């Protein structure tokens, strides 16, 4: 009935608009690193998929949903449903985002250090 790729494409476009709004919502933050952490949190919240059914073994686009929605729906609509797998997906996304932020900070530090020495 529904094409999973089309749904995810439409969700991606809408999530990009929401991520832009998320970024603009924290305009008042002056510290660059804190703003980067807030961006990572927003990106993980919007762009991390999780399987709808934790016992399903097939990898199908229609079997996935945004992790925060999976957590929300399992918590409120299902009895004794485990949300641990969706939380792990979100924590893994957060961990990857923080590693990328650390690598970018290291790259910027080394670039400014070597640029200052060459001048």
N, C-alpha and C positions, 0 to 999 in steps of 0.2 A: 504494500500500500504506500509506504513512504520510502524514498531513497535516502539511505543513511549519509551518503557523501554530500548530497544536496543540503540536507539538514545541517550537517557539520559546517559546510561552507557558509550557509546563512548565519549560523551561530557565530562563526569566526568573524564575520563582518560586523555583527552586532556587538560582539565582545570587544572588538577593536574600538568601536565608538564608546563603549562603557569604560574601557581602559583609558581612553583620552579624557573622559569626564573624571575618572578617578585621579588622574594626574593633575588635572586643573583644580580639583577639589582641595588639594594640599598646596596651593600656591603660597600660603603663608609660611611654610617651612623654609628656613634660610640655610640650614646645614645640609650640605650636598650629600653626605653619606646617609643621613636620616631619610632624606627624600628618596634616595636609591633603594633603601630598605622598604619604604612604603610602596614604591613602584613594584618591587619584587613580590610583596604580599598581594598587591592587586593582580599582578600577572598570574600568580599561582591560583588565586581565588577564581579568576575568570577562565584560564586556559588549561587547567589540569583535568583530564578526563579520568573517569573511573568506571569499572564495569557495573552494570545494573544488577547483575546476578553474580555473586562471588563464586558460585559453584559451576557456572558455565565455562566450558573449556574452549569454545569456538571464539575466534577473533573476528567479530563483525562490527561494522561501524554503528549499526543500530543497537548493539548491545552496550554501548557506552553513553555516558552522560557526564556533564560537568560534576566534578567531585563534590562541590559544596551542595549541589542539588541532591546527589545520592545520599549524602549524610543527612540532609534535612528531611527527605522523604522517608528514608529508613527509620529515622528517629521518631517521626510523628505518625507514620501510616502503617508501620509493620510492628508486630509484637515480637520482642526478643530478637530483633535483627542486629547483626553485627555490623558496625560502621568502621571497624578497624582497618579493613582493606582500603576503603576510600580515604581514611585519615593517613594511611601509609603512603598512598599516591600523592596526597597533598604535601606531606613532609618530605618526600623524595623530590618533588618539584621545588620546594623551598630550599632544600639542601643544594640542589643543582644551581638555583638562582644565586644563592649566597657564595658558592664556589666561583661562579662566573663574575660576580661583583668583586670578589677578592682578587681574581686574576686581572680584571680590568684596573683595579686600584694599583696593583703591583706594576702593571704595564705603564700606567700614567706616572707613577713614582719614578720608575727607571728612565722613562722618556724625559721627564723634567730634570732628573739628575744629570744625565748625559748631555742634554741640551745646554744646561747651565755651565758644564765643564768646557764645552767647545766654544763658548763665546768669550 
